[in-house]
Amino acid sequence: MCPICSSAPEDSSHLFFGCCLVTDVVRLVCRWWNLDWSPVGSYSDWLAWFNSVRLSSNVKGLLEGVFYISWWSVWQYRNQLLFSTKIPRKDVTFDDVVSRSYTWCHSSIVGFMIEVDLNMVRQKPQDSRHIRARYILILLMFLPIMICPREDGYIGWVFKY
């Protein structure tokens, strides 16, 4: 039986597509990304839904990463539930997804910034400082609005569009 919901046999399709925890997290991810969601029962169903989503390829790549992070977070929750002495909290699972997504995205942006800087230094060394400064400012512009303390002491996220 599924250790999270105890309502179905545990298999990968149930754990990543049918369990109440993953459906709640995916619904929140879709609301965060302003997407319509219809439940799916398997990876192939999810992939068909994902391929139908109309986003630019760069943004779609980020969204795909967020889904992988969501599944990994559900897997981690399951393992903590089974093997940890402390019972994990379901209500912070989505917060963990958002936190890990921003960390992953930040790392991707930093890698992109370094690549752009190196290419610009090779092409026009005199312009590289301005380009580097612009990317750093863009990054810093978003970081202060993402993290905020919650009343219960946990870190929460502020979403501003």
Backbone hydrogen bonds in HBPLUS format (Angstrom, degrees):
<---DONOR---> <-ACCEPTOR-->    atom                        ^
c    i                          cat <-CA-CA->   ^        H-A-AA   ^      H-
h    n   atom  resd res      DA  || num        DHA   H-A  angle D-A-AA Bond
n    s   type  num  typ     dist DA aas  dist angle  dist       angle   num
A0002-CYS N   A0008-ALA O   2.81 MM   6  5.81 147.9  1.91 166.7 168.3     1
A0006-SER N   A0002-CYS O   2.87 MM   4  4.83 138.3  2.05 130.7 142.7     2
A0015-LEU N   A0011-ASP O   2.87 MM   4  6.04 177.8  1.87 165.3 166.0     3
A0016-PHE N   A0012-SER O   2.99 MM   4  5.90 164.6  2.02 147.5 151.0     4
A0017-PHE N   A0013-SER O   2.95 MM   4  5.51 127.9  2.23 134.0 144.4     5
A0018-GLY N   A0014-HIS O   2.83 MM   4  4.33 143.6  1.96 114.9 125.0     6
A0019-CYS N   A0014-HIS O   2.72 MM   5  5.52 142.6  1.85 165.4 152.8     7
A0023-THR N   A0019-CYS O   3.03 MM   4  6.28 161.7  2.06 158.8 164.7     8
A0024-ASP N   A0020-CYS O   3.02 MM   4  6.11 154.0  2.09 142.7 149.3     9
A0025-VAL N   A0021-LEU O   2.97 MM   4  6.23 162.7  2.00 151.0 155.9    10
A0026-VAL N   A0022-VAL O   2.84 MM   4  5.93 168.1  1.85 151.6 155.2    11
A0027-ARG N   A0023-THR O   2.98 MM   4  5.98 152.8  2.05 138.5 146.2    12
A0028-LEU N   A0024-ASP O   3.05 MM   4  6.29 152.9  2.12 144.4 151.5    13
A0029-VAL N   A0025-VAL O   2.85 MM   4  6.18 152.5  1.93 149.6 158.1    14
A0030-CYS N   A0026-VAL O   2.88 MM   4  6.10 163.0  1.91 150.2 154.3    15
A0031-ARG N   A0027-ARG O   2.96 MM   4  6.19 150.6  2.05 141.2 149.6    16
A0032-TRP N   A0028-LEU O   2.84 MM   4  5.99 156.3  1.89 146.8 153.6    17
A0033-TRP N   A0029-VAL O   2.90 MM   4  6.16 150.9  1.98 148.7 156.4    18
A0034-ASN N   A0030-CYS O   2.85 MM   4  5.76 101.7  2.47 132.5 150.1    19
A0035-LEU N   A0030-CYS O   2.74 MM   5  4.81 169.9  1.75 144.6 148.0    20
A0034-ASN N   A0031-ARG O   3.18 MM   3  4.82 155.7  2.25  95.4 102.5    21
A0046-TRP N   A0042-SER O   2.93 MM   4  6.24 159.5  1.97 149.3 155.4    22
A0047-LEU N   A0043-TYR O   2.76 MM   4  5.99 160.3  1.80 154.0 159.5    23
A0048-ALA N   A0044-SER O   3.02 MM   4  6.22 153.0  2.10 141.5 148.0    24
A0049-TRP N   A0045-ASP O   3.00 MM   4  6.32 158.5  2.05 148.5 154.3    25
A0050-PHE N   A0046-TRP O   2.69 MM   4  5.93 164.7  1.71 157.4 162.4    26
A0051-ASN N   A0047-LEU O   2.84 MM   4  5.97 157.8  1.89 147.3 152.7    27
A0052-SER N   A0049-TRP O   3.01 MM   3  5.20 136.6  2.20 100.4 113.2    28
A0053-VAL N   A0050-PHE O   3.10 MM   3  5.30 152.7  2.18 105.0 113.3    29
A0060-LYS N   A0056-SER O   2.81 MM   4  5.94 159.9  1.85 158.0 164.8    30
A0061-GLY N   A0057-SER O   2.93 MM   4  6.03 144.7  2.06 138.4 147.1    31
A0062-LEU N   A0058-ASN O   3.20 MM   4  6.56 148.1  2.31 141.2 148.9    32
A0063-LEU N   A0059-VAL O   2.94 MM   4  6.28 159.8  1.98 151.1 156.8    33
A0064-GLU N   A0060-LYS O   2.88 MM   4  6.09 158.2  1.93 148.2 153.9    34
A0065-GLY N   A0061-GLY O   3.12 MM   4  6.34 155.1  2.18 140.3 146.6    35
A0066-VAL N   A0062-LEU O   2.96 MM   4  6.33 148.5  2.06 147.4 156.5    36
A0067-PHE N   A0063-LEU O   3.02 MM   4  6.42 152.4  2.10 151.6 158.4    37
A0068-TYR N   A0064-GLU O   3.04 MM   4  6.40 158.4  2.08 150.6 156.5    38
A0069-ILE N   A0065-GLY O   2.89 MM   4  6.12 155.4  1.95 148.9 156.1    39
A0070-SER N   A0066-VAL O   2.85 MM   4  6.09 147.1  1.96 141.7 151.3    40
A0071-TRP N   A0067-PHE O   2.98 MM   4  6.30 161.2  2.01 154.3 157.3    41
A0072-TRP N   A0068-TYR O   2.95 MM   4  6.15 157.4  2.00 146.0 152.8    42
A0073-SER N   A0069-ILE O   2.86 MM   4  6.03 152.2  1.94 146.4 153.9    43
A0074-VAL N   A0070-SER O   2.99 MM   4  6.30 151.5  2.07 148.8 156.2    44
A0075-TRP N   A0071-TRP O   2.93 MM   4  6.18 157.1  1.98 147.0 153.6    45
A0076-GLN N   A0072-TRP O   2.86 MM   4  6.12 154.0  1.93 147.3 154.5    46
A0077-TYR N   A0073-SER O   2.89 MM   4  6.10 155.5  1.95 143.5 150.4    47
A0078-ARG N   A0074-VAL O   2.92 MM   4  6.17 161.8  1.95 150.1 154.7    48
A0079-ASN N   A0075-TRP O   2.99 MM   4  6.27 159.9  2.04 148.4 153.4    49
A0080-GLN N   A0076-GLN O   2.89 MM   4  6.14 157.0  1.94 151.3 157.7    50
A0081-LEU N   A0077-TYR O   2.87 MM   4  6.09 154.4  1.94 150.3 158.0    51
A0082-LEU N   A0078-ARG O   3.00 MM   4  6.29 149.2  2.10 146.4 154.5    52
A0083-PHE N   A0079-ASN O   2.80 MM   4  5.78 162.4  1.83 152.9 157.9    53
A0084-SER N   A0080-GLN O   2.99 MM   4  4.81 150.9  2.07 126.7 130.6    54
A0093-THR N   A0090-LYS O   3.04 MM   3  5.42 166.9  2.06 117.6 121.6    55
A0096-ASP N   A0092-VAL O   2.89 MM   4  6.19 151.0  1.97 150.1 158.1    56
A0097-VAL N   A0093-THR O   2.99 MM   4  6.35 150.2  2.08 145.6 154.0    57
A0098-VAL N   A0094-PHE O   2.94 MM   4  6.26 161.7  1.97 155.0 158.8    58
A0099-SER N   A0095-ASP O   2.89 MM   4  6.08 166.7  1.91 151.6 155.6    59
A0100-ARG N   A0096-ASP O   2.86 MM   4  5.99 170.3  1.87 152.9 155.8    60
A0101-SER N   A0097-VAL O   2.84 MM   4  5.91 149.5  1.93 143.8 153.3    61
A0102-TYR N   A0098-VAL O   2.91 MM   4  6.15 161.3  1.94 154.8 158.5    62
A0103-THR N   A0099-SER O   2.99 MM   4  6.23 156.8  2.04 147.3 154.3    63
A0104-TRP N   A0100-ARG O   2.87 MM   4  6.04 162.7  1.90 147.5 152.3    64
A0105-CYS N   A0101-SER O   2.79 MM   4  5.95 161.4  1.83 149.3 155.2    65
A0106-HIS N   A0102-TYR O   2.75 MM   4  5.81 161.0  1.78 147.2 152.8    66
A0107-SER N   A0103-THR O   2.97 MM   4  6.19 161.0  2.01 147.4 152.2    67
A0108-SER N   A0104-TRP O   2.97 MM   4  6.25 150.4  2.06 143.9 152.4    68
A0109-ILE N   A0105-CYS O   2.84 MM   4  6.16 154.5  1.91 152.4 159.6    69
A0110-VAL N   A0106-HIS O   2.86 MM   4  6.12 162.2  1.89 155.7 160.4    70
A0111-GLY N   A0107-SER O   2.98 MM   4  6.14 159.6  2.02 144.4 150.0    71
A0112-PHE N   A0108-SER O   2.92 MM   4  6.13 150.3  2.01 141.7 150.4    72
A0113-MET N   A0109-ILE O   2.71 MM   4  5.98 154.8  1.77 151.6 159.2    73
A0114-ILE N   A0110-VAL O   2.92 MM   4  6.17 161.1  1.95 152.7 156.7    74
A0115-GLU N   A0111-GLY O   3.03 MM   4  6.20 161.1  2.07 144.6 150.0    75
A0116-VAL N   A0112-PHE O   2.83 MM   4  6.05 163.7  1.85 153.4 158.0    76
A0117-ASP N   A0113-MET O   2.82 MM   4  5.99 162.7  1.85 150.5 155.9    77
A0118-LEU N   A0114-ILE O   2.93 MM   4  6.14 164.6  1.95 152.4 156.0    78
A0119-ASN N   A0115-GLU O   3.00 MM   4  6.20 162.2  2.03 149.7 154.8    79
A0120-MET N   A0116-VAL O   2.85 MM   4  6.03 157.9  1.90 152.7 159.2    80
A0121-VAL N   A0117-ASP O   2.84 MM   4  6.02 155.3  1.90 151.9 158.7    81
A0122-ARG N   A0118-LEU O   3.13 MM   4  6.32 154.3  2.20 143.4 149.6    82
A0123-GLN N   A0119-ASN O   3.04 MM   4  6.27 151.6  2.12 142.9 150.8    83
A0124-LYS N   A0120-MET O   2.68 MM   4  5.52 155.9  1.74 150.9 157.8    84
A0127-ASP N   A0124-LYS O   2.97 MM   3  5.63 149.1  2.07 122.1 130.1    85
A0131-ILE N   A0127-ASP O   3.32 MM   4  6.63 161.6  2.36 156.0 161.3    86
A0132-ARG N   A0128-SER O   2.96 MM   4  6.06 167.4  1.97 153.9 157.5    87
A0133-ALA N   A0129-ARG O   2.96 MM   4  6.04 161.8  1.99 145.0 150.5    88
A0134-ARG N   A0130-HIS O   3.00 MM   4  6.18 152.3  2.08 141.9 149.3    89
A0135-TYR N   A0131-ILE O   3.11 MM   4  6.43 160.5  2.15 153.7 157.3    90
A0136-ILE N   A0132-ARG O   3.01 MM   4  6.23 159.9  2.05 153.8 159.7    91
A0137-LEU N   A0133-ALA O   2.91 MM   4  6.07 158.3  1.96 149.0 154.9    92
A0138-ILE N   A0134-ARG O   2.99 MM   4  6.24 155.2  2.05 146.1 152.8    93
A0139-LEU N   A0135-TYR O   3.03 MM   4  6.23 161.3  2.07 146.6 151.2    94
A0140-LEU N   A0136-ILE O   2.89 MM   4  6.12 166.2  1.91 154.1 157.6    95
A0141-MET N   A0137-LEU O   2.85 MM   4  5.89 140.3  2.01 143.3 154.0    96
A0142-PHE N   A0139-LEU O   3.20 MM   3  5.65 140.7  2.36 107.3 116.3    97
A0143-LEU N   A0139-LEU O   3.32 MM   4  6.59 151.6  2.40 148.8 156.7    98
A0146-MET N   A0143-LEU O   3.19 MM   3  5.50 161.8  2.23 114.2 119.8    99
A0158-VAL N   A0146-MET O   2.99 MM  12  4.97 145.9  2.11 117.5 127.9   100
A0148-CYS N   A0156-GLY O   3.07 MM   8  5.31 155.3  2.14 137.3 135.8   101
A0156-GLY N   A0148-CYS O   2.78 MM   8  5.31 165.7  1.80 163.9 168.2   102
A0150-ARG N   A0154-TYR O   2.91 MM   4  5.55 154.4  1.98 174.2 177.2   103
A0153-GLY N   A0150-ARG O   3.09 MM   3  5.45 162.5  2.12 115.1 118.3   104
